[in-house]
Amino acid sequence: MNPLIVAPLVLPAITGAGTLLFMLRHRNLGAGLSIAGTAGSLAIAIALFLQAMDGGPSAYALGGWPAPFGIILVLDRLAAMMLLLTSLLALAVLCHAVLTGLDRRGWHFHPLFQFQLLGLNGAFLTGDLFNLFVFFEVLLIASYGLILHGQGKERLKAGVQYVIINLVGSTIFLIAIGILYGVTGTLNMADMAVRVAWLPAGDQGLLRAGALLLLAVFALKAALLPLHLWLPRAYAATSPPVAALFAIMTKVGVYAIIRVVTLIFGENAGAAAWAPMPWILPCALLTMVIGFVGLLGSRALRRIAAFGVIGSTGTLLAAVSVFEPQALAAGLYYLPHTTLAGALLFLTTDLIVRRRPSHGDAATARGPFQDMAGLSLLYMLAAMALVGLPPLSGFIGKLLILQATIAHPAVAWIWTAVLVTTLIGVLGLARAGTAIFWKGMVPIGERRETLPLGPAEFIPAAALVVLLVGLTLAAGPATAYMDDTAMQLFAPAAYIEAVLGPGRE
C-alpha cells in the first residue's frame, strides 16, 4: 500500500480545522496557515503525480480493511493529474483571495476553502461509489458556504437555487447507488466492474437504469445541457475568485463520467455497455452552442466567464463522449487548459471590478481606470485561452480534438460545432474587451478613480498565464502523458488488480 495517497485528504482536514483557531483573532496567521497547507497539498500532488507517471495504479485501504469491504483510495494517472490541477488552481485562487482581502469579508472563508479541497481530492481518489457520494457532499457543503461568502441579496438567491438543485442531484445519486447495489451487491467500483460482466439477463434492465441515473447526476455536476441552467446565475452571483475555484467543479462531473464509464460500463457491461454514449455527444454539442451563444449575449464579465465555462465544458465532453483512446487523450489535454483559462478570466474580472468599483463588471465604456494597460493584456490572454486561439494550449487542444474525431460518424457535427462556437466566442469576448478597454480609452467626462491597489494583486492571475504557457510549451510530453492515461483507462485490468488483488479482473 502507498500511504502517501491518504495525505491529500488528511492535510486539508487538519489545515481547515487549524484555521478555525485563528478565526476571531490572529487572522493573518490563519491565512498564512491556509496558504502553507495548500502549498503542502501541491507538493504532495507533485509527488503523487511523479509516482503515477512511473508506475501503474496503486491503492490504499483505510484502516487496513481490504476491498471490497473497506474504504479504498486509488491513485492512477487520471487521479494524479486531477489532484495536481486542483492544487495548482487552489493555490492561485487562495493567494488572490488573500491579496485582495476577499477572505476578510466573512468569518469562515479559509475553513470552507480547505474542506472544499478535501471534497475535491476525495472525489478524485475514492475507489467506491458511496464514498464518491460522500465526497461530493463534502465539497458541495463547502461550496454552499463559499458561494454566499461576502453576502448580498443576489448571492443569497443564487445560493438557495444552487442548494436546491444539488439536493435534488444528491437524491438521484442515492437512488442510482441503491439500484446498482441491489443488482451487483457491491459499491466498490473495481468489484462492480467485475460483477457486471456476470449479471443474468433479467438484471440487465436495472443495471442500465442505474447507469443512466448515475450519468444524469454527473451531467448535472458538469452542467451538461439541459442540466446547465443553475451555473450562469450561481457563478455570476458569487465573488469572482470563488467562481475561479469553481472552474474545477464542472470537471469533477466530467472526471466521474470518464471514471465510471471506462471502468464499470465499458465493453464487458452487457446491456449497460457504453450506456451513456448515445446521449452525451448530442448534449455536449448543444452545451457548446448554448454556452458560447450565451457568452455572446451577455453584457457582464462574470456571466461571460460563466457561459464560457459551460461552452468549454461542452467542447471537452464532445471529445470524451466518443469513448475512444485518441479522442479521450485529446480531451484530457484540453481539460487542464480549459479549467485554468476559465479561472483566469474570473480572476481578471475581479481585478477589473476592483479598479472601477462604481461600474462593476458591466462590459461598457466608462473611461480610463487604474492599471488599464496591464489589465487589457491580461484580458486578451484570458480571452484567447478561453476560446482556444493560437498560440496558447487551447488551440492545440482543439486541434487534437478535431484530429481525433475525424473518423467518427458525427465528424461534421463535431467540427461545425467546435469551429462555429470558437468564432462566436471570439466575437463575444472581443466585443466586451473593446467596450471596456478601447472605448474606455476615451475620457467621457468622469474623474478617473485612483485606488490603493498594488501590483501584487496581479501575481496569481499571472501565475495562471505562466501555467497555460507551460502547458503549451510542454505540449509534447503532456500529450504523451494523456495518451498513456487514456490507454490505462481503456485497460481497467490493472486498476481492478490494484484494488482487489491478482486474478480478479
C-alpha positions, -999 to +999 in steps of 0.1 A: +000+000+000+011+035-007+004+056+025+011+089+007-023+085-011-042+095+020-022+127+025-044+148+001-073+141+024-056+145+058-037+177+051-068+199+041-088+184+070-061+194+095-054+228+079-092+236+078-096+227+115-064+247+123-076+279+106-107+278+129-084+285+159-074+319+143-109+329+131-116+356+157-080+367+164-047+365+145-065+362+112-032+367+094-019+336+110-050+317+098-044+330+062-008+320+064-017+285+077-042+281+049-016+291+022+010+269+038-014+239+038-024+245+002+013+247-008+018+215+011-011+199-009+006+210-041+039+194-030+021+161-022+002+163-055+035+167-074+050+136-056+019+115-063+019+127-100+055+115-103+047+082-087+017+076-110+037+086-141+063+059-133+040+030-124+006+015-126-024+022-103-018+018-066-043+015-037-045+023+000-070+006+023-081+029+051-079+011+085-064-020+068-098-032+057-094-050+024-116-043-007-144-046-014-154-043+023-133-013+034-128+022+021-102+022-007-083+051-022-068+045-056-042+065-074-038+062-111-026+086-139-060+104-142-065+108-104-029+122-101-035+147-129-067+159-113-050+163-079-022+183-094-046+205-113-067+211-082-037+221-061-023+245-087-057+262-092-064+263-054-030+279-046-035+307-072-071+314-061-063+314-024-034+338-029-057+361-049-083+359-022-058+369+005-041+396-015-075+412-024-090+408+011-118+386+000-111+362+028-118+390+053-154+396+041-166+367+063-155+345+092-152+311+076-135+315+042-104+295+050-120+265+067-146+263+039-118+266+013-098+237+029-129+215+032-137+222-005-102+209-013-108+178+009-140+170-010-124+175-044-093+154-036-115+127-021-137+126-052-106+120-074-091+093-051-120+073-039-125+038-052-162+032-044-194+049-054-208+056-019-176+074-008-178+093-041-213+104-030-198+114+005-170+134-010-195+151-034-215+162-003-184+174+014-174+196-015-210+208-020-215+218+016-183+238+015-193+253-018-227+264-003-207+285+022-182+298-003-209+309-028-225+330+000-192+344+012-194+382+012-232+382+014-256+402-008-292+397-019-284+383-054-258+360-039-284+346-014-310+340-041-285+322-064-272+303-034-306+290-024-312+279-060-278+262-061-285+243-029-319+231-040-306+218-073-278+200-057-300+184-031-321+170-059-289+157-076-278+141-043-312+123-040-309+109-075-273+099-068-285+079-038-313+062-058-288+053-085-264+038-059-292+019-044-302+003-077-266-006-086-260-021-051-292-041-053-282-055-087-245-061-081-242-065-043-212-041-041-203-004-043-166-008-048-161+003-084-134-023-092-156-051-077-186-038-096-167-038-128-160-075-123-196-084-113-215-066-141-199-089-166-216-119-149-251-105-143-281-126-156-302-112-184-330-104-160-309-078-142-296-060-173-325-036-174-320-024-138-282-021-144-288+001-174-313+022-154-288+027-126-261+036-151-283+063-168-293+077-134-257+080-124-249+097-157-277+122-151-261+131-117-227+136-132-241+156-161-257+179-136-223+184-119-208+190-153-236+215-163-244+194-194-274+207-213-303+206-203-290+205-167-268+236-171-293+263-161-280+266-125-245+275-134-246+310-150-266+325-122-246+308-094-212+316-109-221+352-118-236+359-084-207+347-062-174+365-059-151+360-090-123+343-070-148+317-057-161+313-092-125+308-103-121+279-079-155+265-091-140+262-126-128+228-114-163+218-102-177+210-136-146+189-143-155+168-113-186+157-132-165+151-163-140+131-142-168+109-128-182+102-162-148+091-175-141+070-144-174+052-141-180+046-178-145+033-187-142+012-155-177-002-149-198+004-180-172-005-206-174-032-232-180-060-206-210-045-190-236-063-211-268-043-219-253-013-200-221-013-221-213+023-231-249+032-220-243+069-218-227+071-253-258+079-274-268+107-250-236+126-242-224+136-277-256+155-288-259+170-253-223+181-254-226+197-288-257+216-277-240+226-245-211+240-265-235+261-287-256+273-257-225+282-238-209+304-264-242+319-277-249+328-240-214+343-238-221+364-269-254+376-255-241+386-220-232+421-211-214+414-178-180+399-175-189+374-148-218+360-169-195+359-199-170+339-180-197+316-166-211+309-201-175+304-213-171+276-187-203+260-200-192+262-236-157+249-230-170+220-209-192+211-238-161+210-260-144+188-235-173+164-233-176+162-271-142+146-271-149+124-241-182+111-255-165+094-283-151+069-257-121+060-278-085+064-266-072+090-291-103+113-285-101+108-248-064+117-247-072+149-267-100+157-242-076+151-212-051+176-227-079+201-231-092+196-196-065+214-175-063+241-202-100+250-200-100+249-162-071+273-159-085+295-187-119+298-170-103+306-137-080+332-153-110+351-168-127+352-134-096+365-117-091+391-144-127+401-140-122+406-103-091+428-109-112+449-133-141+453-109-117+464-081-103+491-103-137+506-113-159+497-084-186+521-094-193+502-126-188+467-115-183+441-142-205+457-169-190+454-203-195+490-211-172+520-217-167+541-186-134+560-193-098+552-183-092+534-150-062+523-129-038+496-144-058+497-176-028+486-199-019+456-178-055+445-174-061+448-211-032+425-218-044+400-191-079+401-205-067+395-241-047+364-229-076+351-209-100+356-239-075+339-263-071+310-239-109+305-233-118+303-269-087+284-280-068+308-302-031+303-310-005+302-296-019+290-263-027+254-254-064+257-261-056+259-298-036+227-295-063+210-275-090+219-301-068+207-329-062+174-312-100+170-306-107+177-343-080+153-354-092+126-331-128+127-342-121+128-380-132+092-384-163+095-362-197+093-379-207+126-364-175+144-375-194+170-395-214+180-364-184+180-341-162+201-364-190+225-372-198+230-335-162+235-325-153+259-353-185+280-352-186+283-314-149+294-315-159+322-338-189+331-316-166+331-286-141+354-303-168+379-312-183+379-277-151+384-259-137+409-284-169+430-281-166+430-243-129+438-244-134+466-270-161+482-248-141+482-216-105+489-229-107+505-263-138+527-260-127+532-223-096+549-235-117+579-245-124+602-215-162+606-211-163+633-185-158+612-154-130+616-130-105+588-130-106+567-099-072+562-082-074+533-057-048+520-033-043+488-052-008+473-057+008+452-085+009+422-061-027+415-070-017+406-105+006+377-093-020+349-090-035+357-124+000+360-140+008+326-125-022+311-143-009+326-176+025+310-169+008+276-164-010+280-197+022+289-215+039+260-198+012+236-210+017+250-245+055+246-245+053+212-229+026+200-253+047+170-265+053+155-230+018+165-219+001+147-249+023+117-243+011+116-207-025+119-218-021+091-244-008+068-217-036+079-193-062+071-219-047+037-226-047+030-189-084+039-186-093+017-215-075-013-200-090-014-165-075-047-155-045-030-138-069-008-118-090-038-107-059-058-098-045-029-077-078-028-057-089-064-055-056-082-059-043-105-087-066-128-106-099-109-101-101-090-134 
